[in-house]
Amino acid sequence: MSELLLNRTKGKEAGGISSFEALLNSAMGMIKETEDYSNAAEEAEMAYMLGLNDSVSDLLIAQTKANVTLQYTVAVRNAVIEAYKELMQMQF
């Protein structure tokens, strides 16, 4: 998972952005994307409940996208925390 996050940041070092800053910006982008999908799922739920949208499949797709992005974001977060713990246990 963290390899995918690192691949998103490749090539940004040449533009003057540090690797850590690029990684942080990429992580913040993932969080925003997760929030966007979650908001879209909530809007789809409200539209379905109000009768504005009769398609159950659209509702399920929106909920699945939100769920998958949330799971991915949590997995990346867990990998970052584990990496931090390993760094803190290193002795120099």
N, CA, C and O atoms as a GROMACS GRO file, in nm:
protein
  368
    1MET      N    1   0.081  -0.119   0.000
    1MET     CA    2   0.000   0.000   0.000
    1MET      C    3   0.086   0.126   0.000
    1MET      O    4   0.061   0.220  -0.075
    2SER      N    5   0.190   0.126   0.086
    2SER     CA    6   0.273   0.246   0.093
    2SER      C    7   0.353   0.265  -0.035
    2SER      O    8   0.389   0.377  -0.069
    3GLU      N    9   0.381   0.155  -0.108
    3GLU     CA   10   0.450   0.167  -0.236
    3GLU      C   11   0.365   0.246  -0.335
    3GLU      O   12   0.418   0.327  -0.411
    4LEU      N   13   0.235   0.223  -0.335
    4LEU     CA   14   0.147   0.296  -0.424
    4LEU      C   15   0.146   0.444  -0.389
    4LEU      O   16   0.145   0.530  -0.477
    5LEU      N   17   0.146   0.474  -0.262
    5LEU     CA   18   0.151   0.613  -0.218
    5LEU      C   19   0.283   0.677  -0.258
    5LEU      O   20   0.286   0.793  -0.300
    6LEU      N   21   0.392   0.602  -0.246
    6LEU     CA   22   0.522   0.655  -0.286
    6LEU      C   23   0.529   0.674  -0.437
    6LEU      O   24   0.592   0.769  -0.483
    7ASN      N   25   0.467   0.585  -0.514
    7ASN     CA   26   0.467   0.599  -0.659
    7ASN      C   27   0.393   0.725  -0.702
    7ASN      O   28   0.426   0.784  -0.804
    8ARG      N   29   0.294   0.766  -0.626
    8ARG     CA   30   0.220   0.889  -0.658
    8ARG      C   31   0.309   1.012  -0.644
    8ARG      O   32   0.283   1.115  -0.706
    9THR      N   33   0.413   1.002  -0.562
    9THR     CA   34   0.497   1.117  -0.533
    9THR      C   35   0.622   1.123  -0.620
    9THR      O   36   0.696   1.222  -0.613
   10LYS      N   37   0.649   1.020  -0.701
   10LYS     CA   38   0.770   1.019  -0.783
   10LYS      C   39   0.768   1.134  -0.882
   10LYS      O   40   0.663   1.172  -0.934
   11GLY      N   41   0.884   1.187  -0.906
   11GLY     CA   42   0.896   1.295  -1.003
   11GLY      C   43   0.873   1.432  -0.944
   11GLY      O   44   0.900   1.532  -1.011
   12LYS      N   45   0.825   1.440  -0.823
   12LYS     CA   46   0.798   1.570  -0.763
   12LYS      C   47   0.922   1.629  -0.699
   12LYS      O   48   0.929   1.750  -0.676
   13GLU      N   49   1.021   1.544  -0.670
   13GLU     CA   50   1.144   1.594  -0.609
   13GLU      C   51   1.218   1.686  -0.705
   13GLU      O   52   1.279   1.784  -0.661
   14ALA      N   53   1.213   1.659  -0.833
   14ALA     CA   54   1.284   1.740  -0.931
   14ALA      C   55   1.224   1.881  -0.938
   14ALA      O   56   1.294   1.976  -0.974
   15GLY      N   57   1.098   1.894  -0.904
   15GLY     CA   58   1.033   2.024  -0.908
   15GLY      C   59   1.058   2.108  -0.784
   15GLY      O   60   1.002   2.216  -0.772
   16GLY      N   61   1.140   2.061  -0.692
   16GLY     CA   62   1.172   2.139  -0.575
   16GLY      C   63   1.093   2.100  -0.451
   16GLY      O   64   1.116   2.157  -0.345
   17ILE      N   65   1.003   2.006  -0.462
   17ILE     CA   66   0.925   1.963  -0.347
   17ILE      C   67   0.997   1.844  -0.284
   17ILE      O   68   1.035   1.750  -0.353
   18SER      N   69   1.015   1.848  -0.153
   18SER     CA   70   1.082   1.739  -0.085
   18SER      C   71   0.997   1.612  -0.090
   18SER      O   72   0.876   1.617  -0.110
   19SER      N   73   1.063   1.501  -0.072
   19SER     CA   74   0.995   1.372  -0.077
   19SER      C   75   0.889   1.362   0.033
   19SER      O   76   0.779   1.312   0.010
   20PHE      N   77   0.923   1.409   0.153
   20PHE     CA   78   0.827   1.403   0.263
   20PHE      C   79   0.707   1.492   0.235
   20PHE      O   80   0.593   1.453   0.262
   21GLU      N   81   0.732   1.609   0.183
   21GLU     CA   82   0.622   1.702   0.153
   21GLU      C   83   0.531   1.643   0.045
   21GLU      O   84   0.409   1.654   0.053
   22ALA      N   85   0.591   1.581  -0.055
   22ALA     CA   86   0.512   1.519  -0.161
   22ALA      C   87   0.430   1.403  -0.105
   22ALA      O   88   0.314   1.386  -0.143
   23LEU      N   89   0.489   1.325  -0.016
   23LEU     CA   90   0.417   1.214   0.046
   23LEU      C   91   0.302   1.265   0.131
   23LEU      O   92   0.193   1.209   0.129
   24LEU      N   93   0.327   1.372   0.205
   24LEU     CA   94   0.222   1.430   0.289
   24LEU      C   95   0.109   1.487   0.203
   24LEU      O   96  -0.008   1.468   0.234
   25ASN      N   97   0.145   1.557   0.095
   25ASN     CA   98   0.043   1.611   0.006
   25ASN      C   99  -0.040   1.501  -0.058
   25ASN      O  100  -0.161   1.515  -0.075
   26SER      N  101   0.025   1.392  -0.094
   26SER     CA  102  -0.047   1.279  -0.153
   26SER      C  103  -0.143   1.217  -0.052
   26SER      O  104  -0.256   1.182  -0.087
   27ALA      N  105  -0.099   1.204   0.072
   27ALA     CA  106  -0.186   1.149   0.178
   27ALA      C  107  -0.305   1.240   0.203
   27ALA      O  108  -0.417   1.193   0.221
   28MET      N  109  -0.281   1.370   0.203
   28MET     CA  110  -0.391   1.465   0.223
   28MET      C  111  -0.490   1.457   0.106
   28MET      O  112  -0.611   1.471   0.126
   29GLY      N  113  -0.438   1.436  -0.014
   29GLY     CA  114  -0.526   1.418  -0.130
   29GLY      C  115  -0.612   1.294  -0.117
   29GLY      O  116  -0.728   1.294  -0.156
   30MET      N  117  -0.553   1.186  -0.062
   30MET     CA  118  -0.629   1.063  -0.041
   30MET      C  119  -0.741   1.086   0.059
   30MET      O  120  -0.852   1.034   0.042
   31ILE      N  121  -0.714   1.162   0.163
   31ILE     CA  122  -0.816   1.190   0.265
   31ILE      C  123  -0.929   1.272   0.204
   31ILE      O  124  -1.047   1.246   0.230
   32LYS      N  125  -0.894   1.370   0.122
   32LYS     CA  126  -0.997   1.452   0.056
   32LYS      C  127  -1.080   1.367  -0.038
   32LYS      O  128  -1.202   1.381  -0.045
   33GLU      N  129  -1.014   1.278  -0.112
   33GLU     CA  130  -1.087   1.188  -0.203
   33GLU      C  131  -1.183   1.098  -0.126
   33GLU      O  132  -1.295   1.074  -0.171
   34THR      N  133  -1.139   1.048  -0.011
   34THR     CA  134  -1.224   0.964   0.073
   34THR      C  135  -1.346   1.042   0.121
   34THR      O  136  -1.458   0.991   0.120
   35GLU      N  137  -1.323   1.167   0.164
   35GLU     CA  138  -1.435   1.250   0.209
   35GLU      C  139  -1.532   1.278   0.094
   35GLU      O  140  -1.653   1.278   0.114
   36ASP      N  141  -1.479   1.302  -0.026
   36ASP     CA  142  -1.564   1.329  -0.142
   36ASP      C  143  -1.654   1.210  -0.173
   36ASP      O  144  -1.773   1.226  -0.198
   37TYR      N  145  -1.596   1.090  -0.171
   37TYR     CA  146  -1.677   0.970  -0.198
   37TYR      C  147  -1.779   0.946  -0.088
   37TYR      O  148  -1.891   0.904  -0.115
   38SER      N  149  -1.741   0.974   0.036
   38SER     CA  150  -1.835   0.958   0.148
   38SER      C  151  -1.951   1.056   0.135
   38SER      O  152  -2.066   1.020   0.157
   39ASN      N  153  -1.920   1.180   0.098
   39ASN     CA  154  -2.026   1.279   0.079
   39ASN      C  155  -2.117   1.242  -0.038
   39ASN      O  156  -2.238   1.261  -0.031
   40ALA      N  157  -2.058   1.190  -0.144
   40ALA     CA  158  -2.138   1.147  -0.259
   40ALA      C  159  -2.231   1.032  -0.222
   40ALA      O  160  -2.345   1.027  -0.268
   41ALA      N  161  -2.182   0.941  -0.137
   41ALA     CA  162  -2.267   0.830  -0.092
   41ALA      C  163  -2.382   0.882  -0.006
   41ALA      O  164  -2.495   0.834  -0.019
   42GLU      N  165  -2.355   0.979   0.081
   42GLU     CA  166  -2.461   1.036   0.163
   42GLU      C  167  -2.565   1.108   0.077
   42GLU      O  168  -2.685   1.099   0.103
   43GLU      N  169  -2.518   1.179  -0.025
   43GLU     CA  170  -2.611   1.247  -0.115
   43GLU      C  171  -2.696   1.146  -0.192
   43GLU      O  172  -2.816   1.169  -0.212
   44ALA      N  173  -2.636   1.035  -0.233
   44ALA     CA  174  -2.711   0.932  -0.304
   44ALA      C  175  -2.816   0.869  -0.212
   44ALA      O  176  -2.927   0.838  -0.256
   45GLU      N  177  -2.780   0.850  -0.085
   45GLU     CA  178  -2.876   0.796   0.012
   45GLU      C  179  -2.994   0.890   0.030
   45GLU      O  180  -3.110   0.847   0.030
   46MET      N  181  -2.965   1.018   0.045
   46MET     CA  182  -3.072   1.116   0.064
   46MET      C  183  -3.161   1.123  -0.060
   46MET      O  184  -3.284   1.131  -0.048
   47ALA      N  185  -3.101   1.121  -0.178
   47ALA     CA  186  -3.178   1.126  -0.302
   47ALA      C  187  -3.268   1.004  -0.314
   47ALA      O  188  -3.382   1.015  -0.359
   48TYR      N  189  -3.218   0.887  -0.272
   48TYR     CA  190  -3.298   0.765  -0.277
   48TYR      C  191  -3.412   0.772  -0.175
   48TYR      O  192  -3.525   0.735  -0.206
   49MET      N  193  -3.383   0.820  -0.056
   49MET     CA  194  -3.487   0.827   0.048
   49MET      C  195  -3.596   0.928   0.012
   49MET      O  196  -3.713   0.908   0.044
   50LEU      N  197  -3.557   1.036  -0.055
   50LEU     CA  198  -3.655   1.138  -0.094
   50LEU      C  199  -3.729   1.103  -0.222
   50LEU      O  200  -3.820   1.175  -0.263
   51GLY      N  201  -3.690   0.994  -0.285
   51GLY     CA  202  -3.756   0.951  -0.408
   51GLY      C  203  -3.707   1.023  -0.532
   51GLY      O  204  -3.768   1.012  -0.639
   52LEU      N  205  -3.597   1.097  -0.520
   52LEU     CA  206  -3.542   1.167  -0.635
   52LEU      C  207  -3.467   1.072  -0.728
   52LEU      O  208  -3.449   1.100  -0.847
   53ASN      N  209  -3.423   0.959  -0.673
   53ASN     CA  210  -3.350   0.860  -0.751
   53ASN      C  211  -3.405   0.722  -0.716
   53ASN      O  212  -3.402   0.682  -0.599
   54ASP      N  213  -3.454   0.651  -0.814
   54ASP     CA  214  -3.512   0.519  -0.789
   54ASP      C  215  -3.413   0.406  -0.810
   54ASP      O  216  -3.448   0.289  -0.791
   55SER      N  217  -3.292   0.437  -0.849
   55SER     CA  218  -3.193   0.335  -0.883
   55SER      C  219  -3.117   0.290  -0.758
   55SER      O  220  -3.039   0.365  -0.700
   56VAL      N  221  -3.142   0.167  -0.720
   56VAL     CA  222  -3.072   0.109  -0.605
   56VAL      C  223  -2.926   0.083  -0.642
   56VAL      O  224  -2.838   0.093  -0.558
   57SER      N  225  -2.902   0.051  -0.768
   57SER     CA  226  -2.765   0.021  -0.809
   57SER      C  227  -2.676   0.145  -0.798
   57SER      O  228  -2.559   0.132  -0.760
   58ASP      N  229  -2.727   0.263  -0.830
   58ASP     CA  230  -2.648   0.386  -0.814
   58ASP      C  231  -2.612   0.408  -0.668
   58ASP      O  232  -2.501   0.450  -0.636
   59LEU      N  233  -2.708   0.382  -0.581
   59LEU     CA  234  -2.684   0.396  -0.438
   59LEU      C  235  -2.577   0.297  -0.390
   59LEU      O  236  -2.487   0.335  -0.316
   60LEU      N  237  -2.587   0.172  -0.434
   60LEU     CA  238  -2.490   0.071  -0.393
   60LEU      C  239  -2.351   0.102  -0.447
   60LEU      O  240  -2.251   0.079  -0.379
   61ILE      N  241  -2.343   0.152  -0.569
   61ILE     CA  242  -2.213   0.188  -0.627
   61ILE      C  243  -2.149   0.301  -0.547
   61ILE      O  244  -2.030   0.295  -0.516
   62ALA      N  245  -2.226   0.402  -0.513
   62ALA     CA  246  -2.173   0.515  -0.436
   62ALA      C  247  -2.126   0.468  -0.298
   62ALA      O  248  -2.021   0.511  -0.250
   63GLN      N  249  -2.204   0.382  -0.234
   63GLN     CA  250  -2.165   0.331  -0.103
   63GLN      C  251  -2.041   0.243  -0.111
   63GLN      O  252  -1.956   0.247  -0.022
   64THR      N  253  -2.031   0.163  -0.216
   64THR     CA  254  -1.915   0.076  -0.233
   64THR      C  255  -1.789   0.157  -0.258
   64THR      O  256  -1.684   0.127  -0.202
   65LYS      N  257  -1.798   0.261  -0.341
   65LYS     CA  258  -1.682   0.348  -0.365
   65LYS      C  259  -1.636   0.412  -0.235
   65LYS      O  260  -1.517   0.417  -0.206
   66ALA      N  261  -1.730   0.460  -0.156
   66ALA     CA  262  -1.695   0.524  -0.029
   66ALA      C  263  -1.630   0.423   0.065
   66ALA      O  264  -1.532   0.456   0.132
   67ASN      N  265  -1.683   0.304   0.071
   67ASN     CA  266  -1.630   0.200   0.159
   67ASN      C  267  -1.489   0.158   0.118
   67ASN      O  268  -1.401   0.144   0.202
   68VAL      N  269  -1.468   0.138  -0.012
   68VAL     CA  270  -1.337   0.094  -0.060
   68VAL      C  271  -1.231   0.202  -0.037
   68VAL      O  272  -1.120   0.171   0.007
   69THR      N  273  -1.264   0.327  -0.065
   69THR     CA  274  -1.166   0.433  -0.042
   69THR      C  275  -1.136   0.450   0.106
   69THR      O  276  -1.022   0.480   0.143
   70LEU      N  277  -1.235   0.432   0.191
   70LEU     CA  278  -1.211   0.441   0.335
   70LEU      C  279  -1.119   0.328   0.381
   70LEU      O  280  -1.027   0.351   0.458
   71GLN      N  281  -1.145   0.206   0.334
   71GLN     CA  282  -1.060   0.093   0.370
   71GLN      C  283  -0.916   0.115   0.324
   71GLN      O  284  -0.822   0.083   0.397
   72TYR      N  285  -0.901   0.168   0.202
   72TYR     CA  286  -0.767   0.193   0.149
   72TYR      C  287  -0.696   0.300   0.232
   72TYR      O  288  -0.577   0.285   0.264
   73THR      N  289  -0.766   0.406   0.266
   73THR     CA  290  -0.706   0.514   0.346
   73THR      C  291  -0.665   0.463   0.483
   73THR      O  292  -0.558   0.499   0.533
   74VAL      N  293  -0.747   0.381   0.545
   74VAL     CA  294  -0.714   0.325   0.676
   74VAL      C  295  -0.594   0.231   0.665
   74VAL      O  296  -0.509   0.230   0.754
   75ALA      N  297  -0.586   0.154   0.558
   75ALA     CA  298  -0.473   0.063   0.538
   75ALA      C  299  -0.343   0.143   0.521
   75ALA      O  300  -0.239   0.104   0.576
   76VAL      N  301  -0.348   0.252   0.447
   76VAL     CA  302  -0.229   0.336   0.430
   76VAL      C  303  -0.192   0.399   0.563
   76VAL      O  304  -0.074   0.404   0.598
   77ARG      N  305  -0.290   0.447   0.636
   77ARG     CA  306  -0.264   0.506   0.767
   77ARG      C  307  -0.196   0.404   0.860
   77ARG      O  308  -0.100   0.438   0.929
   78ASN      N  309  -0.247   0.281   0.861
   78ASN     CA  310  -0.188   0.178   0.945
   78ASN      C  311  -0.044   0.148   0.904
   78ASN      O  312   0.041   0.126   0.990
   79ALA      N  313  -0.018   0.146   0.773
   79ALA     CA  314   0.119   0.121   0.726
   79ALA      C  315   0.212   0.234   0.768
   79ALA      O  316   0.327   0.209   0.806
   80VAL      N  317   0.165   0.357   0.762
   80VAL     CA  318   0.247   0.471   0.804
   80VAL      C  319   0.274   0.464   0.953
   80VAL      O  320   0.386   0.492   0.997
   81ILE      N  321   0.176   0.428   1.032
   81ILE     CA  322   0.195   0.418   1.177
   81ILE      C  323   0.295   0.308   1.209
   81ILE      O  324   0.381   0.325   1.296
   82GLU      N  325   0.285   0.194   1.141
   82GLU     CA  326   0.380   0.085   1.163
   82GLU      C  327   0.522   0.127   1.124
   82GLU      O  328   0.617   0.094   1.195
   83ALA      N  329   0.536   0.198   1.014
   83ALA     CA  330   0.668   0.246   0.973
   83ALA      C  331   0.724   0.344   1.076
   83ALA      O  332   0.842   0.339   1.108
   84TYR      N  333   0.639   0.430   1.129
   84TYR     CA  334   0.682   0.525   1.232
   84TYR      C  335   0.727   0.450   1.357
   84TYR      O  336   0.829   0.485   1.417
   85LYS      N  337   0.653   0.349   1.397
   85LYS     CA  338   0.691   0.271   1.516
   85LYS      C  339   0.826   0.204   1.496
   85LYS      O  340   0.907   0.199   1.588
   86GLU      N  341   0.849   0.150   1.375
   86GLU     CA  342   0.977   0.087   1.346
   86GLU      C  343   1.091   0.188   1.352
   86GLU      O  344   1.198   0.159   1.405
   87LEU      N  345   1.068   0.307   1.299
   87LEU     CA  346   1.170   0.412   1.306
   87LEU      C  347   1.201   0.451   1.450
   87LEU      O  348   1.316   0.475   1.485
   88MET      N  349   1.097   0.458   1.531
   88MET     CA  350   1.118   0.497   1.670
   88MET      C  351   1.194   0.390   1.749
   88MET      O  352   1.259   0.421   1.848
   89GLN      N  353   1.185   0.264   1.706
   89GLN     CA  354   1.254   0.156   1.775
   89GLN      C  355   1.399   0.140   1.731
   89GLN      O  356   1.477   0.070   1.795
   90MET      N  357   1.435   0.207   1.620
   90MET     CA  358   1.573   0.198   1.571
   90MET      C  359   1.668   0.267   1.668
   90MET      O  360   1.636   0.369   1.728
   91GLN      N  361   1.785   0.208   1.680
   91GLN     CA  362   1.889   0.268   1.765
   91GLN      C  363   2.002   0.315   1.675
   91GLN      O  364   2.050   0.240   1.589
   92PHE      N  365   2.042   0.436   1.695
   92PHE     CA  366   2.150   0.491   1.613
   92PHE      C  367   2.280   0.493   1.689
   92PHE      O  368   2.382   0.536   1.635
   0.00000   0.00000   0.00000
